[in-house]
């Protein structure tokens, strides 16, 4: 069952929605994209599935969204709100910072500063659609912590083959930027979300829990 609370940030009030594991081994803090909120199907799937495997999931709704605005504020303001919200969590398990699209960028920029032990990048916007020369790869590789990218095969903001070979990468076959798949794709919409959840779980167990890292 989800619980929620409002927290103050330099950019206004944010909302934290928590799905808590009974005996948590890690905490995953997730931010949303610029065109949607914490109700995104991938964020919901993670929040519904991971707690039963010992991973508490906290979804951060940015102040611009809480205030009812439709346009996201600049990247630096997203980082400010993320840092402020994370500081109020006071987690005692290893912290993994993540998000989808703009939220993934913010997580990568803030992971080291917040002492995260991993970064989860869902649908990382490697570049604007049709503008591969405007690469944001430096943000991703600059996270400074183990990073998993989960990318749709047809994502116009960065197809899987555009990422470096040495990066941990999980692919949703036929998936677009929102991980939606065509009707005749090799996987169903439900299976696509299963790939997101299973890849994330396996990676957190291997990279975070398996490493023996702790914030105690």
Residue pairs with C-beta under 8 A, 6 or more apart in sequence:
1 19
2 17
2 18
2 19
2 47
3 17
3 18
3 20
4 15
4 16
4 17
4 18
5 15
5 16
5 18
6 13
6 14
6 15
6 16
6 66
7 13
7 14
7 15
7 16
7 84
7 85
7 88
8 14
8 84
9 63
9 80
9 81
9 84
9 85
10 80
10 81
10 84
11 62
11 63
11 64
11 73
11 77
11 80
11 81
11 84
12 63
12 64
12 66
12 67
12 81
13 63
13 66
13 67
14 60
14 61
14 62
14 63
14 66
14 81
14 84
14 85
15 38
15 60
15 61
15 66
16 58
16 59
16 60
16 61
16 85
16 88
16 89
17 38
17 47
17 58
17 59
17 61
18 56
18 57
18 58
18 59
19 47
19 48
19 50
19 51
19 56
19 57
19 58
20 51
20 56
21 50
21 51
21 52
21 53
21 54
21 55
21 56
22 51
22 54
23 54
24 54
24 55
24 56
24 93
25 54
25 55
25 93
25 94
25 209
26 54
26 55
26 56
26 93
26 94
26 95
26 96
26 204
26 208
26 209
27 55
27 56
27 57
27 58
27 89
27 91
27 93
27 94
27 95
27 96
28 46
28 50
28 55
28 56
28 57
28 58
28 96
28 98
28 120
28 200
28 204
29 58
29 60
29 85
29 86
29 89
29 95
29 96
29 97
29 98
29 107
30 38
30 43
30 46
30 47
30 57
30 58
30 59
30 60
30 98
30 99
30 100
30 103
30 120
31 59
31 60
31 62
31 78
31 82
31 98
31 99
31 100
31 102
31 103
31 104
31 106
31 107
32 38
32 40
32 43
32 59
32 60
32 61
32 62
32 65
32 99
32 100
32 101
32 102
32 103
33 40
33 99
33 100
33 101
33 102
33 103
33 123
34 72
34 101
34 102
35 72
35 101
36 178
37 61
37 65
38 44
38 59
38 60
38 61
40 100
40 178
41 178
41 179
41 193
42 100
42 122
42 123
42 150
42 178
42 179
42 193
42 196
43 59
43 100
43 122
45 193
45 196
45 197
46 57
46 196
46 197
46 200
47 57
47 59
49 197
49 201
50 56
50 57
50 197
50 200
50 201
50 204
51 57
53 201
53 205
55 201
55 204
56 91
56 93
58 89
60 81
60 82
60 85
60 99
60 103
62 72
62 73
62 78
62 81
63 73
63 81
64 71
64 72
64 73
64 77
65 72
72 78
72 102
75 102
75 105
75 106
75 109
78 102
78 103
78 106
79 106
79 109
79 110
82 97
82 106
82 107
82 110
82 114
83 110
83 113
83 114
86 95
86 97
86 110
86 114
87 114
89 95
91 215
92 215
92 216
93 214
93 215
94 117
94 118
94 208
94 209
94 213
94 214
94 215
95 114
95 115
95 116
95 117
95 215
96 116
96 117
96 118
96 119
96 120
96 204
96 208
97 107
97 110
97 111
97 114
97 116
97 118
97 119
97 120
98 104
98 107
98 119
98 120
98 121
98 122
99 105
99 106
99 107
99 120
99 121
99 122
100 122
100 123
101 122
101 123
101 124
101 125
101 157
101 177
102 125
103 122
104 120
104 121
104 122
104 123
104 124
104 125
105 124
105 125
105 136
105 139
107 116
107 119
107 120
107 121
107 143
108 119
108 121
108 124
108 139
108 140
108 142
108 143
108 147
109 139
109 142
109 143
110 116
111 118
111 119
111 143
111 144
111 145
111 147
112 143
112 144
112 145
115 215
116 145
117 145
117 146
117 207
117 208
117 211
117 213
118 145
118 146
118 147
118 148
118 203
118 204
118 207
118 208
119 143
119 145
119 146
119 147
119 148
120 147
120 148
120 150
120 200
120 203
120 204
121 140
121 147
121 148
121 149
121 150
122 150
122 196
123 150
123 151
123 152
123 155
123 157
123 177
123 178
123 179
124 136
124 140
124 149
124 151
124 157
124 158
125 136
125 157
125 158
125 177
126 132
126 135
126 136
126 137
126 140
126 157
126 158
126 162
126 163
127 133
127 134
127 135
127 136
127 157
127 158
127 162
128 134
128 157
129 156
129 157
130 156
132 162
137 163
137 164
140 147
140 149
140 167
141 147
141 164
141 167
146 168
146 207
146 208
147 167
147 168
148 168
148 169
148 170
148 199
148 200
148 203
148 207
149 163
149 167
149 168
149 169
149 170
150 169
150 170
150 171
150 172
150 195
150 196
150 199
150 200
151 158
151 159
151 160
151 163
151 169
151 170
151 171
151 172
151 175
152 171
152 172
152 174
152 175
152 176
152 177
152 178
152 179
153 159
153 160
153 171
153 172
153 173
153 174
153 175
154 174
154 175
154 176
155 175
155 176
155 177
156 176
156 177
157 177
160 169
160 171
163 169
168 203
170 195
170 196
170 199
170 203
171 195
172 179
172 181
172 187
172 192
172 195
172 196
173 181
173 185
173 186
173 187
173 192
173 195
174 181
174 182
174 185
174 186
174 187
174 192
175 181
175 192
179 192
179 193
179 196
180 189
180 192
181 187
181 188
181 189
181 192
185 192
187 195
